[in-house]
Amino acid sequence: MSATFWGLIKLCRPKQWIKNAFVLAPLLFSGLFTQLNSIIYAFLAMILFCIASSATYILNDLKDIEKDRLHPVKSKTRPLALGSVQPKQAKILMAILYVILGLSSIWFYKVVVIIFSYILLNFAYSHYLKHQPVLDIFTIAIGFVLRVYAGAVAIDVPVSGWMFITTLCLALYLASIKRRQELNSHGISSRKALESYSLYLLNRYAEMSAIGALLFYSIFVMSTRPELIITIPLVIFGMFRYWYITDIYNEGESPTDAILSDKQLIFTGSLWLIACIYGLSFTQ
């Protein structure tokens, strides 16, 4: 029973919930992090996105269960492939998560509409888009843009176009590195779309996306939030460091694991957050 319980928890991939911190970006950059109502609404939106992303992971694992059993890593780490959780149990859990989202629409309708758009996008990704080169990377990136949009809707603030394009480029960078690491570590056998990629092409995608993210973030800060100029070097260092650990230590197949396993990245991210809060606190 205990093994099944922890298997169900692992099936939800709580470690991946860190991605949903993107929902809080509008709260941070709008400066509304000093208002209790805005904090509550933003964190509720993030929690709902955690629920939605967990439901999406379960759906994806159910679809790929046989393939995961043949994978050298996933066969030992994915609860369904490992056999610690049965498909029927996973389906019940997924249904419960969808019911929670459905009920939450009574109070949080606009945000839940965005979340269900995210779910539909990931449904299309699981069944078709993840097999289509270029589209697979953009689908992942759009999921992050939807997170930011949901965060803005939750606290009723407009989202800067700079924030949207910066988020898109950053997510494209992470997704490109992820695909490069998958291709480098497992070859074309791990994912159909990898048959159409090369390491050179994915490196070019990553380079272009990284440059775009740095450029658009810098323009956004200097034109809209000049008090955050000090954060630009931190962002540059963070991206350099991330590229270093993915290239030298062969991390990056899971961006979350790569970030959480590196003390310098965690420290840099913490400094960036502190600098943002400090800088914005004096402009409200």
Phi, psi and omega in degrees: 000316180297318179297321179293317180301309181291332174295320178294321176298314181295329179299330179282349179052061181302332179298330182282351181296344179301332178299331183284000173296341176300335178299332184275355182302313178298324177299318181292306188283342175280344181080010183275009181289359175265355182255124187300315181300317180295320178298314181298312182296320181294317181289328175297318178298320179295318179298318178296324177291327176297318178297314181295318181293324177296317177299322179293319178297319180296315178300316181294320179292324177295320181290325187257016188303316181291321179293321180295329180294339179265352182279136183297331181258310184297332180294340181254349185242336181273122184305321180290316179293326181284333180095004179284342176230134179273150180307321180298319179294320179295320179294322178296315179298317180298319179298319179298317180296320178293323178296318178300316179296318180298316180293325181292341179294341178298324182254337190229049192303309185298320180292318181294327176300317178295319180295320178290332172296321176296318179296316179296320178299318180287331174297315178295324179295314183296326186261342184212306192295330182290348177266357183255115181302145183075309177300324181296319180292317181292327178297316177300315182295320180297328176302323178287323177297320178296325176300312180297317180298318179298321178296323178290317179296322182300323181254007174059054175231149176287150178259129177297140176300329178296322180293320179298310185289327176295315178299316180300313182294319179297317180293323177296323177298310180296319181293322179294317177297319179301312179295321179298317180292322176298316180293319182291324185272322188239355181073195185281354185286337186279341183201133185300319183298335182293341177298335184261002181252162169228158179299322179298314181296315181294326175296320178295317177301314182296317180298313181296319180292320180295316178298317179298315181298315180294318182295310183291324177296317180296317178296317179301313182294311185290331182267333186243320183230068183299340178291352181255015181302327180298339181280343183298312177301326179294320178295317179298314179298317180301318180289321176299314182296318180298317179296324179298310184289332178285325184276318184277318184257004176059035174270180173108345176298327169241102181305323180299312180297320181297318182289314185288343182267356183247117184296323181293322178293318178298316180295317180296317178297321179294317177298318179300314181296316179298317180296321179294313181297316180296313182295318183282338181295334184264006181246001183270000000 
